[in-house]
Amino acid sequence: MILLLPEEDDVMMPQRVRLQLEAAAQHPTSIIGCQVRRDPPDSTERYTRWINQMSADQLLTQVFTSNGPTVIMPTWFCSRAWFSHVGWFDEGGQGVPEDLLFFQEHLRRGGRVVRVDRSLLLYRYHPQAASLSILEGTIWTLRVRFLEERVLPYWVTFTIWNAGKQGRRLYRSLEAANRQKVVAFCDVDERKIKKGFYRYEDSQERPKPRVPILHFRAAQPPFIICVKLQRVLLSMGTHLTLLLFAVVSPVNFREFPECSSLLWTFISEGHAPVLRGQWSLKDLLHLLGLDLTW
């Protein structure tokens, strides 16, 4: 038996059930999604582009971004047996991100993610949508815990790229054992670098932890990049190229054994890439889902 999880205000295309059923038959332990059209067309434009343009690999590697599940719940299609195996939805009520909780548990149990690359759903935006009642802080906490569970156990140390608000927030959000793995912040902002260190004032430790703030060229991988990339790319110029070429961490993840050399990113607003080998700046920007004129 197959479960289809539509929302009442969305519109399915006539071929949706057939195409996603075919994919589900081939991938019985996967959540099957599809591409979407947004209504109104210009609503959440960047988010819609992210939904539709990720590669097959990115459906698994971009699960740490603020965007949530890499295939959106109104497009989900999966077997009832697998749905029951994962554990059903958390029915805690308004403000509970049941799709993200289920999606993370799905991945914990070895589930995969597949997208049918056809626009099979008209995805309507309206200001009364239940998803808008979920607090950003709730999503943030779930993302950090999932990052700590899935990535940080395999890293002895790491650097947080961004000595500003978002980077410091990530540091403070980590469990104590993982905060101790942070060897430095790095940045391109000379004003932040000149401060020399960040002191964690809320810590109960004595003396309070002081984490160095380095220029990115002096920092050591692996990195967690915690920035809103689309706001800073144009101002960074070649700095981005130099940094991203250096941030490749040879970590073997049990959950993703096919990925041997990775850059894991934890970006506060979308577009977390995994990089393999050498990439041009144009390749990197395409991977990030950015449409710039060349």
Contacts in CASP RR format, 6 or more apart in sequence:
PFRMAT RR
TARGET T0000
AUTHOR 0000-0000-0000
METHOD contacts of the structure
MODEL  1
MILLLPEEDDVMMPQRVRLQLEAAAQHPTSIIGCQVRRDPPDSTERYTRW
INQMSADQLLTQVFTSNGPTVIMPTWFCSRAWFSHVGWFDEGGQGVPEDL
LFFQEHLRRGGRVVRVDRSLLLYRYHPQAASLSILEGTIWTLRVRFLEER
VLPYWVTFTIWNAGKQGRRLYRSLEAANRQKVVAFCDVDERKIKKGFYRY
EDSQERPKPRVPILHFRAAQPPFIICVKLQRVLLSMGTHLTLLLFAVVSP
VNFREFPECSSLLWTFISEGHAPVLRGQWSLKDLLHLLGLDLTW
1 79 0 8 1.000
1 80 0 8 1.000
1 81 0 8 1.000
2 21 0 8 1.000
2 24 0 8 1.000
2 77 0 8 1.000
2 78 0 8 1.000
2 79 0 8 1.000
2 80 0 8 1.000
3 76 0 8 1.000
3 77 0 8 1.000
3 78 0 8 1.000
3 79 0 8 1.000
3 80 0 8 1.000
3 83 0 8 1.000
4 17 0 8 1.000
4 20 0 8 1.000
4 76 0 8 1.000
4 77 0 8 1.000
5 73 0 8 1.000
5 74 0 8 1.000
5 76 0 8 1.000
5 77 0 8 1.000
6 12 0 8 1.000
6 74 0 8 1.000
6 121 0 8 1.000
7 73 0 8 1.000
7 74 0 8 1.000
9 124 0 8 1.000
9 126 0 8 1.000
10 74 0 8 1.000
10 121 0 8 1.000
10 122 0 8 1.000
10 123 0 8 1.000
10 124 0 8 1.000
11 121 0 8 1.000
11 122 0 8 1.000
11 124 0 8 1.000
12 120 0 8 1.000
12 121 0 8 1.000
12 122 0 8 1.000
13 118 0 8 1.000
13 119 0 8 1.000
13 120 0 8 1.000
13 121 0 8 1.000
13 122 0 8 1.000
15 118 0 8 1.000
15 120 0 8 1.000
16 34 0 8 1.000
16 120 0 8 1.000
16 121 0 8 1.000
19 34 0 8 1.000
19 116 0 8 1.000
19 118 0 8 1.000
19 120 0 8 1.000
20 32 0 8 1.000
20 33 0 8 1.000
20 34 0 8 1.000
20 77 0 8 1.000
20 116 0 8 1.000
20 120 0 8 1.000
21 77 0 8 1.000
23 30 0 8 1.000
23 32 0 8 1.000
23 77 0 8 1.000
23 114 0 8 1.000
23 116 0 8 1.000
24 30 0 8 1.000
24 32 0 8 1.000
24 77 0 8 1.000
24 78 0 8 1.000
24 79 0 8 1.000
27 112 0 8 1.000
27 114 0 8 1.000
28 79 0 8 1.000
28 81 0 8 1.000
28 82 0 8 1.000
29 79 0 8 1.000
29 82 0 8 1.000
29 110 0 8 1.000
29 111 0 8 1.000
29 112 0 8 1.000
30 78 0 8 1.000
30 82 0 8 1.000
30 111 0 8 1.000
30 112 0 8 1.000
30 113 0 8 1.000
30 114 0 8 1.000
31 69 0 8 1.000
31 71 0 8 1.000
31 76 0 8 1.000
31 77 0 8 1.000
31 78 0 8 1.000
31 103 0 8 1.000
31 106 0 8 1.000
31 111 0 8 1.000
31 112 0 8 1.000
31 113 0 8 1.000
31 114 0 8 1.000
32 71 0 8 1.000
32 75 0 8 1.000
32 76 0 8 1.000
32 77 0 8 1.000
32 78 0 8 1.000
32 114 0 8 1.000
32 115 0 8 1.000
32 116 0 8 1.000
33 71 0 8 1.000
33 72 0 8 1.000
33 75 0 8 1.000
33 76 0 8 1.000
33 77 0 8 1.000
33 113 0 8 1.000
33 114 0 8 1.000
33 115 0 8 1.000
33 116 0 8 1.000
34 71 0 8 1.000
34 75 0 8 1.000
34 77 0 8 1.000
34 115 0 8 1.000
34 116 0 8 1.000
34 117 0 8 1.000
34 118 0 8 1.000
34 119 0 8 1.000
34 120 0 8 1.000
34 121 0 8 1.000
35 51 0 8 1.000
35 52 0 8 1.000
35 115 0 8 1.000
35 116 0 8 1.000
35 117 0 8 1.000
35 118 0 8 1.000
35 119 0 8 1.000
35 120 0 8 1.000
35 121 0 8 1.000
36 48 0 8 1.000
36 51 0 8 1.000
36 52 0 8 1.000
36 72 0 8 1.000
36 74 0 8 1.000
36 75 0 8 1.000
36 119 0 8 1.000
36 120 0 8 1.000
36 121 0 8 1.000
36 122 0 8 1.000
36 123 0 8 1.000
37 119 0 8 1.000
37 121 0 8 1.000
37 122 0 8 1.000
37 123 0 8 1.000
38 44 0 8 1.000
38 45 0 8 1.000
38 48 0 8 1.000
38 123 0 8 1.000
38 124 0 8 1.000
38 125 0 8 1.000
39 122 0 8 1.000
39 123 0 8 1.000
39 124 0 8 1.000
39 125 0 8 1.000
40 125 0 8 1.000
43 125 0 8 1.000
44 125 0 8 1.000
46 230 0 8 1.000
47 67 0 8 1.000
48 123 0 8 1.000
49 289 0 8 1.000
49 291 0 8 1.000
50 67 0 8 1.000
50 270 0 8 1.000
50 271 0 8 1.000
50 289 0 8 1.000
51 67 0 8 1.000
51 71 0 8 1.000
51 72 0 8 1.000
52 119 0 8 1.000
53 289 0 8 1.000
54 62 0 8 1.000
54 70 0 8 1.000
54 115 0 8 1.000
56 114 0 8 1.000
56 115 0 8 1.000
57 274 0 8 1.000
58 70 0 8 1.000
58 273 0 8 1.000
58 274 0 8 1.000
59 70 0 8 1.000
59 71 0 8 1.000
59 113 0 8 1.000
59 114 0 8 1.000
59 115 0 8 1.000
60 70 0 8 1.000
60 107 0 8 1.000
60 112 0 8 1.000
60 113 0 8 1.000
60 256 0 8 1.000
61 256 0 8 1.000
61 259 0 8 1.000
61 262 0 8 1.000
61 264 0 8 1.000
61 272 0 8 1.000
61 273 0 8 1.000
61 274 0 8 1.000
62 70 0 8 1.000
62 270 0 8 1.000
62 271 0 8 1.000
62 272 0 8 1.000
62 273 0 8 1.000
63 69 0 8 1.000
63 70 0 8 1.000
63 103 0 8 1.000
63 104 0 8 1.000
63 107 0 8 1.000
63 146 0 8 1.000
64 143 0 8 1.000
64 146 0 8 1.000
64 147 0 8 1.000
64 151 0 8 1.000
64 264 0 8 1.000
64 265 0 8 1.000
64 266 0 8 1.000
64 267 0 8 1.000
64 272 0 8 1.000
65 143 0 8 1.000
65 266 0 8 1.000
65 267 0 8 1.000
65 269 0 8 1.000
65 270 0 8 1.000
65 271 0 8 1.000
65 272 0 8 1.000
66 136 0 8 1.000
66 139 0 8 1.000
66 140 0 8 1.000
66 143 0 8 1.000
66 267 0 8 1.000
66 268 0 8 1.000
66 269 0 8 1.000
66 270 0 8 1.000
67 270 0 8 1.000
68 99 0 8 1.000
68 100 0 8 1.000
68 103 0 8 1.000
68 139 0 8 1.000
68 143 0 8 1.000
69 99 0 8 1.000
69 100 0 8 1.000
69 103 0 8 1.000
70 113 0 8 1.000
71 113 0 8 1.000
71 114 0 8 1.000
71 115 0 8 1.000
72 99 0 8 1.000
72 123 0 8 1.000
73 99 0 8 1.000
74 121 0 8 1.000
74 123 0 8 1.000
75 120 0 8 1.000
75 121 0 8 1.000
75 123 0 8 1.000
82 111 0 8 1.000
85 109 0 8 1.000
86 102 0 8 1.000
86 105 0 8 1.000
86 106 0 8 1.000
86 109 0 8 1.000
87 102 0 8 1.000
87 105 0 8 1.000
88 102 0 8 1.000
89 98 0 8 1.000
89 99 0 8 1.000
89 101 0 8 1.000
89 102 0 8 1.000
90 96 0 8 1.000
90 98 0 8 1.000
90 101 0 8 1.000
90 102 0 8 1.000
91 98 0 8 1.000
92 98 0 8 1.000
94 130 0 8 1.000
94 133 0 8 1.000
95 130 0 8 1.000
95 133 0 8 1.000
95 134 0 8 1.000
95 135 0 8 1.000
95 138 0 8 1.000
96 134 0 8 1.000
97 131 0 8 1.000
97 134 0 8 1.000
97 138 0 8 1.000
97 139 0 8 1.000
97 142 0 8 1.000
100 139 0 8 1.000
100 142 0 8 1.000
101 142 0 8 1.000
104 142 0 8 1.000
104 146 0 8 1.000
107 113 0 8 1.000
107 150 0 8 1.000
107 255 0 8 1.000
108 149 0 8 1.000
110 255 0 8 1.000
140 169 0 8 1.000
140 173 0 8 1.000
141 173 0 8 1.000
143 266 0 8 1.000
144 170 0 8 1.000
144 173 0 8 1.000
144 174 0 8 1.000
147 224 0 8 1.000
147 266 0 8 1.000
148 174 0 8 1.000
148 175 0 8 1.000
148 178 0 8 1.000
150 253 0 8 1.000
150 255 0 8 1.000
151 253 0 8 1.000
151 264 0 8 1.000
152 158 0 8 1.000
152 174 0 8 1.000
152 178 0 8 1.000
152 181 0 8 1.000
154 251 0 8 1.000
154 252 0 8 1.000
154 253 0 8 1.000
155 181 0 8 1.000
155 222 0 8 1.000
155 249 0 8 1.000
155 251 0 8 1.000
156 181 0 8 1.000
157 181 0 8 1.000
157 182 0 8 1.000
157 183 0 8 1.000
157 220 0 8 1.000
158 181 0 8 1.000
158 182 0 8 1.000
158 183 0 8 1.000
158 221 0 8 1.000
158 222 0 8 1.000
158 223 0 8 1.000
158 224 0 8 1.000
159 182 0 8 1.000
159 183 0 8 1.000
159 184 0 8 1.000
159 185 0 8 1.000
159 186 0 8 1.000
159 214 0 8 1.000
159 219 0 8 1.000
159 220 0 8 1.000
159 221 0 8 1.000
159 222 0 8 1.000
159 223 0 8 1.000
159 224 0 8 1.000
160 167 0 8 1.000
160 170 0 8 1.000
160 171 0 8 1.000
160 182 0 8 1.000
160 184 0 8 1.000
160 185 0 8 1.000
160 186 0 8 1.000
160 223 0 8 1.000
160 224 0 8 1.000
160 226 0 8 1.000
161 185 0 8 1.000
161 186 0 8 1.000
161 187 0 8 1.000
161 216 0 8 1.000
161 219 0 8 1.000
161 223 0 8 1.000
161 224 0 8 1.000
161 225 0 8 1.000
161 226 0 8 1.000
161 227 0 8 1.000
161 243 0 8 1.000
161 247 0 8 1.000
162 170 0 8 1.000
162 185 0 8 1.000
162 187 0 8 1.000
162 225 0 8 1.000
162 226 0 8 1.000
162 227 0 8 1.000
163 185 0 8 1.000
163 186 0 8 1.000
163 187 0 8 1.000
163 189 0 8 1.000
163 192 0 8 1.000
163 193 0 8 1.000
163 195 0 8 1.000
163 198 0 8 1.000
163 213 0 8 1.000
164 185 0 8 1.000
164 187 0 8 1.000
164 189 0 8 1.000
164 192 0 8 1.000
166 226 0 8 1.000
166 227 0 8 1.000
166 228 0 8 1.000
166 268 0 8 1.000
167 185 0 8 1.000
167 226 0 8 1.000
168 185 0 8 1.000
168 198 0 8 1.000
169 226 0 8 1.000
170 224 0 8 1.000
170 226 0 8 1.000
170 266 0 8 1.000
171 179 0 8 1.000
171 182 0 8 1.000
171 185 0 8 1.000
171 198 0 8 1.000
171 200 0 8 1.000
171 211 0 8 1.000
172 200 0 8 1.000
172 202 0 8 1.000
174 182 0 8 1.000
179 200 0 8 1.000
179 209 0 8 1.000
182 211 0 8 1.000
183 211 0 8 1.000
183 212 0 8 1.000
183 220 0 8 1.000
184 211 0 8 1.000
184 212 0 8 1.000
184 213 0 8 1.000
184 214 0 8 1.000
184 219 0 8 1.000
184 220 0 8 1.000
185 192 0 8 1.000
185 198 0 8 1.000
185 211 0 8 1.000
185 212 0 8 1.000
185 213 0 8 1.000
185 214 0 8 1.000
186 213 0 8 1.000
186 214 0 8 1.000
186 215 0 8 1.000
186 216 0 8 1.000
186 218 0 8 1.000
186 219 0 8 1.000
186 223 0 8 1.000
187 193 0 8 1.000
187 213 0 8 1.000
187 214 0 8 1.000
187 215 0 8 1.000
187 216 0 8 1.000
188 215 0 8 1.000
188 216 0 8 1.000
188 236 0 8 1.000
188 239 0 8 1.000
192 213 0 8 1.000
193 213 0 8 1.000
193 214 0 8 1.000
193 215 0 8 1.000
195 213 0 8 1.000
196 212 0 8 1.000
196 213 0 8 1.000
197 210 0 8 1.000
197 211 0 8 1.000
197 212 0 8 1.000
197 213 0 8 1.000
198 210 0 8 1.000
198 211 0 8 1.000
198 213 0 8 1.000
199 208 0 8 1.000
199 209 0 8 1.000
199 210 0 8 1.000
199 211 0 8 1.000
200 208 0 8 1.000
200 209 0 8 1.000
200 210 0 8 1.000
200 211 0 8 1.000
201 208 0 8 1.000
203 209 0 8 1.000
216 239 0 8 1.000
216 242 0 8 1.000
216 243 0 8 1.000
217 242 0 8 1.000
221 246 0 8 1.000
221 247 0 8 1.000
221 248 0 8 1.000
221 249 0 8 1.000
222 247 0 8 1.000
222 249 0 8 1.000
222 251 0 8 1.000
222 263 0 8 1.000
222 264 0 8 1.000
223 247 0 8 1.000
223 249 0 8 1.000
223 263 0 8 1.000
223 265 0 8 1.000
224 264 0 8 1.000
224 265 0 8 1.000
224 266 0 8 1.000
225 247 0 8 1.000
225 265 0 8 1.000
225 266 0 8 1.000
225 267 0 8 1.000
225 272 0 8 1.000
226 266 0 8 1.000
226 267 0 8 1.000
226 268 0 8 1.000
227 267 0 8 1.000
227 268 0 8 1.000
228 267 0 8 1.000
228 268 0 8 1.000
228 269 0 8 1.000
229 267 0 8 1.000
229 269 0 8 1.000
229 270 0 8 1.000
229 271 0 8 1.000
229 288 0 8 1.000
229 290 0 8 1.000
230 269 0 8 1.000
230 271 0 8 1.000
230 290 0 8 1.000
233 240 0 8 1.000
233 285 0 8 1.000
233 290 0 8 1.000
233 292 0 8 1.000
238 281 0 8 1.000
240 281 0 8 1.000
240 284 0 8 1.000
241 281 0 8 1.000
241 284 0 8 1.000
244 263 0 8 1.000
244 275 0 8 1.000
244 279 0 8 1.000
244 284 0 8 1.000
245 278 0 8 1.000
245 279 0 8 1.000
247 263 0 8 1.000
247 275 0 8 1.000
248 261 0 8 1.000
248 262 0 8 1.000
248 263 0 8 1.000
248 275 0 8 1.000
248 276 0 8 1.000
248 277 0 8 1.000
249 261 0 8 1.000
249 262 0 8 1.000
249 263 0 8 1.000
249 264 0 8 1.000
250 260 0 8 1.000
250 261 0 8 1.000
251 262 0 8 1.000
251 264 0 8 1.000
252 260 0 8 1.000
253 259 0 8 1.000
253 262 0 8 1.000
259 274 0 8 1.000
261 276 0 8 1.000
261 277 0 8 1.000
262 274 0 8 1.000
262 275 0 8 1.000
262 276 0 8 1.000
263 273 0 8 1.000
263 274 0 8 1.000
263 275 0 8 1.000
264 272 0 8 1.000
264 274 0 8 1.000
265 272 0 8 1.000
265 273 0 8 1.000
266 272 0 8 1.000
271 288 0 8 1.000
271 289 0 8 1.000
271 290 0 8 1.000
273 284 0 8 1.000
273 287 0 8 1.000
273 288 0 8 1.000
275 284 0 8 1.000
275 287 0 8 1.000
279 287 0 8 1.000
282 294 0 8 1.000
285 292 0 8 1.000
END
